[in-house]
Amino acid sequence: MEVTRGDRAFTIRRADYEAAGEGMSHLFLVGDLGRDPPHPFVRDPRLELILTCYEAGDDGEFHWHPEVTEYEMVLEGEIGTLDVASGETCWNTAGDLIVVPAGACVRRLVRRPVRTLALKVPSDARKVHCARCDRTCACRVAPFGG
Protein backbone atom coordinates (compact mmCIF):
# COMPACT_ATOMS: atom_id res chain seq x y z
CA MET A 1 0.00 0.00 0.00
CA GLU A 2 1.56 3.20 -1.22
CA VAL A 3 1.92 6.12 1.17
CA THR A 4 1.68 9.56 -0.44
CA ARG A 5 4.58 11.84 0.39
CA GLY A 6 2.82 15.17 0.00
CA ASP A 7 4.55 18.20 1.45
CA ARG A 8 4.68 17.17 5.12
CA ALA A 9 6.93 14.90 7.13
CA PHE A 10 5.41 11.54 8.00
CA THR A 11 6.30 8.21 9.54
CA ILE A 12 5.82 4.60 8.55
CA ARG A 13 5.74 2.81 11.89
CA ARG A 14 7.67 -0.42 12.41
CA ALA A 15 4.46 -2.15 13.50
CA ASP A 16 2.86 -1.19 10.15
CA TYR A 17 5.44 -2.99 8.02
CA GLU A 18 6.90 -5.63 10.35
CA ALA A 19 3.83 -7.86 10.66
CA ALA A 20 3.02 -7.63 6.93
CA GLY A 21 6.62 -8.42 6.04
CA GLU A 22 7.00 -11.41 8.35
CA GLY A 23 8.82 -14.19 6.51
CA MET A 24 9.98 -11.88 3.69
CA SER A 25 13.73 -11.67 3.11
CA HIS A 26 13.41 -8.28 1.36
CA LEU A 27 11.11 -5.67 2.84
CA PHE A 28 10.98 -2.72 0.43
CA LEU A 29 10.18 0.55 2.23
CA VAL A 30 11.00 3.01 -0.58
CA GLY A 31 11.35 2.53 -4.33
CA ASP A 32 9.75 2.55 -7.75
CA LEU A 33 8.41 -0.96 -7.35
CA GLY A 34 6.83 -3.04 -10.09
CA ARG A 35 4.20 -4.32 -7.68
CA ASP A 36 3.02 -2.96 -4.39
CA PRO A 37 4.17 -4.83 -1.27
CA PRO A 38 1.63 -5.83 1.41
CA HIS A 39 2.88 -3.11 3.77
CA PRO A 40 3.13 0.70 3.60
CA PHE A 41 5.90 2.01 1.32
CA VAL A 42 6.90 5.21 -0.44
CA ARG A 43 7.10 5.21 -4.24
CA ASP A 44 10.25 7.03 -5.34
CA PRO A 45 12.22 6.44 -8.57
CA ARG A 46 15.38 7.99 -7.11
CA LEU A 47 16.25 5.13 -4.75
CA GLU A 48 15.23 1.91 -3.01
CA LEU A 49 15.43 1.37 0.73
CA ILE A 50 15.22 -2.29 1.71
CA LEU A 51 15.33 -4.00 5.08
CA THR A 52 16.72 -7.51 4.53
CA CYS A 53 16.70 -10.58 6.74
CA TYR A 54 18.58 -13.70 5.65
CA GLU A 55 19.07 -17.07 7.29
CA ALA A 56 22.16 -19.26 6.93
CA GLY A 57 22.26 -20.67 3.41
CA ASP A 58 20.21 -17.83 1.83
CA ASP A 59 23.02 -17.30 -0.66
CA GLY A 60 22.21 -15.17 -3.69
CA GLU A 61 22.91 -15.74 -7.36
CA PHE A 62 25.77 -14.15 -9.25
CA HIS A 63 24.35 -10.89 -10.62
CA TRP A 64 25.06 -7.29 -11.52
CA HIS A 65 23.02 -4.14 -12.06
CA PRO A 66 23.68 -2.01 -15.17
CA GLU A 67 22.75 1.31 -13.52
CA VAL A 68 22.37 0.70 -9.77
CA THR A 69 24.94 1.29 -7.04
CA GLU A 70 24.14 -0.63 -3.85
CA TYR A 71 24.99 0.50 -0.33
CA GLU A 72 24.25 -2.03 2.39
CA MET A 73 24.74 -1.50 6.13
CA VAL A 74 24.99 -4.66 8.22
CA LEU A 75 22.73 -4.22 11.26
CA GLU A 76 23.38 -7.58 12.92
CA GLY A 77 24.91 -10.91 11.99
CA GLU A 78 27.32 -11.58 9.14
CA ILE A 79 27.11 -11.50 5.35
CA GLY A 80 29.68 -12.23 2.66
CA THR A 81 30.07 -10.48 -0.67
CA LEU A 82 31.84 -12.51 -3.34
CA ASP A 83 33.28 -10.16 -5.95
CA VAL A 84 33.55 -11.95 -9.31
CA ALA A 85 36.31 -9.74 -10.73
CA SER A 86 38.73 -10.45 -7.87
CA GLY A 87 37.35 -13.83 -6.77
CA GLU A 88 37.57 -12.57 -3.19
CA THR A 89 34.89 -12.80 -0.51
CA CYS A 90 34.65 -10.02 2.03
CA TRP A 91 32.87 -11.02 5.26
CA ASN A 92 30.97 -8.14 6.85
CA THR A 93 29.53 -7.78 10.36
CA ALA A 94 27.41 -5.24 12.26
CA GLY A 95 28.40 -1.68 11.44
CA ASP A 96 30.16 -2.53 8.16
CA LEU A 97 29.05 -0.77 4.96
CA ILE A 98 29.11 -2.79 1.74
CA VAL A 99 29.38 -0.80 -1.51
CA VAL A 100 28.69 -2.49 -4.86
CA PRO A 101 29.15 -0.14 -7.84
CA ALA A 102 26.95 -0.41 -10.92
CA GLY A 103 28.33 -3.14 -13.21
CA ALA A 104 30.15 -5.09 -10.48
CA CYS A 105 29.15 -8.76 -10.47
CA VAL A 106 28.68 -10.17 -6.96
CA ARG A 107 27.09 -13.00 -5.01
CA ARG A 108 25.64 -12.81 -1.49
CA LEU A 109 26.87 -15.50 0.94
CA VAL A 110 25.16 -16.13 4.28
CA ARG A 111 26.58 -18.56 6.84
CA ARG A 112 24.59 -17.26 9.84
CA PRO A 113 21.50 -15.05 10.26
CA VAL A 114 21.94 -11.44 9.20
CA ARG A 115 19.89 -8.24 8.94
CA THR A 116 20.90 -5.34 6.70
CA LEU A 117 19.56 -2.03 5.50
CA ALA A 118 20.21 -1.60 1.79
CA LEU A 119 20.05 1.55 -0.29
CA LYS A 120 20.01 1.22 -4.09
CA VAL A 121 20.50 4.26 -6.28
CA PRO A 122 18.55 4.71 -8.52
CA SER A 123 15.46 2.52 -8.11
CA ASP A 124 15.79 0.19 -11.09
CA ALA A 125 14.76 -3.47 -11.16
CA ARG A 126 17.13 -4.44 -13.99
CA LYS A 127 19.43 -7.18 -12.77
CA VAL A 128 21.57 -9.48 -14.94
CA HIS A 129 22.11 -13.12 -13.87
CA CYS A 130 24.55 -15.60 -15.46
CA ALA A 131 21.94 -17.14 -17.75
CA ARG A 132 21.28 -13.74 -19.37
CA CYS A 133 24.83 -12.40 -19.27
CA ASP A 134 27.17 -12.20 -22.26
CA ARG A 135 30.29 -11.43 -20.20
CA THR A 136 33.12 -13.91 -20.04
CA CYS A 137 34.01 -14.74 -16.45
CA ALA A 138 35.39 -17.56 -14.32
CA CYS A 139 32.28 -17.75 -12.12
CA ARG A 140 29.79 -18.53 -14.90
CA VAL A 141 27.26 -21.01 -13.55
CA ALA A 142 24.95 -21.10 -16.59
CA PRO A 143 25.46 -21.10 -20.37
CA PHE A 144 25.17 -17.88 -22.35
CA GLY A 145 21.53 -16.88 -22.52
CA GLY A 146 21.60 -14.93 -25.74
C-alpha beads as a LAMMPS data file, in Angstrom:
LAMMPS data file: protein, C-alpha beads

146 atoms
145 bonds

1 atom types
1 bond types

-500.0 500.0 xlo xhi
-500.0 500.0 ylo yhi
-500.0 500.0 zlo zhi

Masses

1 110.0

Atoms # bond

1 1 1 0.000 0.000 0.000
2 1 1 1.563 3.201 -1.216
3 1 1 1.915 6.120 1.171
4 1 1 1.676 9.559 -0.437
5 1 1 4.577 11.844 0.394
6 1 1 2.818 15.166 -0.001
7 1 1 4.552 18.204 1.451
8 1 1 4.680 17.167 5.118
9 1 1 6.928 14.904 7.131
10 1 1 5.409 11.541 8.003
11 1 1 6.305 8.211 9.544
12 1 1 5.816 4.602 8.554
13 1 1 5.738 2.812 11.890
14 1 1 7.670 -0.424 12.412
15 1 1 4.456 -2.147 13.498
16 1 1 2.860 -1.192 10.153
17 1 1 5.439 -2.992 8.021
18 1 1 6.904 -5.634 10.345
19 1 1 3.826 -7.858 10.665
20 1 1 3.022 -7.635 6.934
21 1 1 6.624 -8.423 6.037
22 1 1 7.003 -11.413 8.345
23 1 1 8.816 -14.186 6.507
24 1 1 9.980 -11.880 3.692
25 1 1 13.727 -11.669 3.110
26 1 1 13.407 -8.283 1.355
27 1 1 11.112 -5.665 2.845
28 1 1 10.977 -2.716 0.431
29 1 1 10.182 0.549 2.232
30 1 1 11.004 3.008 -0.577
31 1 1 11.348 2.526 -4.329
32 1 1 9.750 2.550 -7.753
33 1 1 8.415 -0.958 -7.349
34 1 1 6.833 -3.043 -10.091
35 1 1 4.196 -4.322 -7.679
36 1 1 3.020 -2.957 -4.388
37 1 1 4.171 -4.830 -1.274
38 1 1 1.630 -5.830 1.413
39 1 1 2.877 -3.109 3.771
40 1 1 3.128 0.700 3.602
41 1 1 5.896 2.009 1.323
42 1 1 6.902 5.212 -0.439
43 1 1 7.095 5.211 -4.244
44 1 1 10.248 7.035 -5.338
45 1 1 12.220 6.440 -8.575
46 1 1 15.377 7.985 -7.105
47 1 1 16.247 5.128 -4.748
48 1 1 15.232 1.909 -3.014
49 1 1 15.431 1.367 0.731
50 1 1 15.224 -2.292 1.708
51 1 1 15.326 -4.005 5.076
52 1 1 16.721 -7.510 4.533
53 1 1 16.701 -10.576 6.743
54 1 1 18.577 -13.704 5.645
55 1 1 19.075 -17.074 7.293
56 1 1 22.164 -19.260 6.930
57 1 1 22.257 -20.668 3.409
58 1 1 20.213 -17.832 1.831
59 1 1 23.024 -17.302 -0.660
60 1 1 22.213 -15.172 -3.690
61 1 1 22.907 -15.739 -7.356
62 1 1 25.770 -14.146 -9.250
63 1 1 24.346 -10.894 -10.618
64 1 1 25.056 -7.289 -11.523
65 1 1 23.015 -4.139 -12.060
66 1 1 23.683 -2.014 -15.168
67 1 1 22.747 1.305 -13.524
68 1 1 22.368 0.700 -9.770
69 1 1 24.939 1.292 -7.044
70 1 1 24.145 -0.634 -3.854
71 1 1 24.993 0.502 -0.329
72 1 1 24.255 -2.034 2.394
73 1 1 24.740 -1.502 6.127
74 1 1 24.986 -4.662 8.218
75 1 1 22.726 -4.220 11.264
76 1 1 23.378 -7.579 12.915
77 1 1 24.910 -10.911 11.994
78 1 1 27.319 -11.580 9.144
79 1 1 27.110 -11.504 5.347
80 1 1 29.679 -12.226 2.661
81 1 1 30.070 -10.480 -0.673
82 1 1 31.839 -12.514 -3.338
83 1 1 33.279 -10.162 -5.954
84 1 1 33.551 -11.953 -9.307
85 1 1 36.310 -9.737 -10.725
86 1 1 38.729 -10.446 -7.874
87 1 1 37.355 -13.826 -6.773
88 1 1 37.572 -12.574 -3.190
89 1 1 34.895 -12.803 -0.509
90 1 1 34.652 -10.021 2.033
91 1 1 32.867 -11.020 5.262
92 1 1 30.969 -8.145 6.853
93 1 1 29.529 -7.782 10.361
94 1 1 27.405 -5.241 12.260
95 1 1 28.398 -1.678 11.441
96 1 1 30.160 -2.534 8.158
97 1 1 29.045 -0.772 4.963
98 1 1 29.113 -2.794 1.742
99 1 1 29.377 -0.803 -1.509
100 1 1 28.690 -2.487 -4.863
101 1 1 29.150 -0.139 -7.843
102 1 1 26.951 -0.413 -10.922
103 1 1 28.331 -3.136 -13.211
104 1 1 30.154 -5.088 -10.476
105 1 1 29.149 -8.756 -10.468
106 1 1 28.676 -10.170 -6.962
107 1 1 27.089 -12.999 -5.013
108 1 1 25.645 -12.812 -1.493
109 1 1 26.867 -15.499 0.943
110 1 1 25.156 -16.133 4.284
111 1 1 26.582 -18.563 6.842
112 1 1 24.590 -17.264 9.842
113 1 1 21.497 -15.054 10.262
114 1 1 21.936 -11.436 9.201
115 1 1 19.892 -8.241 8.942
116 1 1 20.896 -5.343 6.700
117 1 1 19.555 -2.035 5.498
118 1 1 20.207 -1.598 1.789
119 1 1 20.048 1.548 -0.291
120 1 1 20.007 1.216 -4.090
121 1 1 20.500 4.261 -6.283
122 1 1 18.549 4.706 -8.522
123 1 1 15.461 2.520 -8.108
124 1 1 15.787 0.188 -11.086
125 1 1 14.757 -3.471 -11.160
126 1 1 17.131 -4.435 -13.994
127 1 1 19.433 -7.184 -12.772
128 1 1 21.570 -9.477 -14.940
129 1 1 22.112 -13.122 -13.868
130 1 1 24.551 -15.596 -15.457
131 1 1 21.936 -17.138 -17.749
132 1 1 21.279 -13.737 -19.372
133 1 1 24.833 -12.399 -19.275
134 1 1 27.174 -12.202 -22.265
135 1 1 30.287 -11.429 -20.200
136 1 1 33.121 -13.905 -20.041
137 1 1 34.010 -14.744 -16.446
138 1 1 35.394 -17.557 -14.315
139 1 1 32.281 -17.750 -12.123
140 1 1 29.790 -18.526 -14.898
141 1 1 27.263 -21.014 -13.555
142 1 1 24.954 -21.095 -16.592
143 1 1 25.459 -21.096 -20.368
144 1 1 25.169 -17.880 -22.347
145 1 1 21.535 -16.885 -22.518
146 1 1 21.598 -14.926 -25.743

Bonds

1 1 1 2
2 1 2 3
3 1 3 4
4 1 4 5
5 1 5 6
6 1 6 7
7 1 7 8
8 1 8 9
9 1 9 10
10 1 10 11
11 1 11 12
12 1 12 13
13 1 13 14
14 1 14 15
15 1 15 16
16 1 16 17
17 1 17 18
18 1 18 19
19 1 19 20
20 1 20 21
21 1 21 22
22 1 22 23
23 1 23 24
24 1 24 25
25 1 25 26
26 1 26 27
27 1 27 28
28 1 28 29
29 1 29 30
30 1 30 31
31 1 31 32
32 1 32 33
33 1 33 34
34 1 34 35
35 1 35 36
36 1 36 37
37 1 37 38
38 1 38 39
39 1 39 40
40 1 40 41
41 1 41 42
42 1 42 43
43 1 43 44
44 1 44 45
45 1 45 46
46 1 46 47
47 1 47 48
48 1 48 49
49 1 49 50
50 1 50 51
51 1 51 52
52 1 52 53
53 1 53 54
54 1 54 55
55 1 55 56
56 1 56 57
57 1 57 58
58 1 58 59
59 1 59 60
60 1 60 61
61 1 61 62
62 1 62 63
63 1 63 64
64 1 64 65
65 1 65 66
66 1 66 67
67 1 67 68
68 1 68 69
69 1 69 70
70 1 70 71
71 1 71 72
72 1 72 73
73 1 73 74
74 1 74 75
75 1 75 76
76 1 76 77
77 1 77 78
78 1 78 79
79 1 79 80
80 1 80 81
81 1 81 82
82 1 82 83
83 1 83 84
84 1 84 85
85 1 85 86
86 1 86 87
87 1 87 88
88 1 88 89
89 1 89 90
90 1 90 91
91 1 91 92
92 1 92 93
93 1 93 94
94 1 94 95
95 1 95 96
96 1 96 97
97 1 97 98
98 1 98 99
99 1 99 100
100 1 100 101
101 1 101 102
102 1 102 103
103 1 103 104
104 1 104 105
105 1 105 106
106 1 106 107
107 1 107 108
108 1 108 109
109 1 109 110
110 1 110 111
111 1 111 112
112 1 112 113
113 1 113 114
114 1 114 115
115 1 115 116
116 1 116 117
117 1 117 118
118 1 118 119
119 1 119 120
120 1 120 121
121 1 121 122
122 1 122 123
123 1 123 124
124 1 124 125
125 1 125 126
126 1 126 127
127 1 127 128
128 1 128 129
129 1 129 130
130 1 130 131
131 1 131 132
132 1 132 133
133 1 133 134
134 1 134 135
135 1 135 136
136 1 136 137
137 1 137 138
138 1 138 139
139 1 139 140
140 1 140 141
141 1 141 142
142 1 142 143
143 1 143 144
144 1 144 145
145 1 145 146
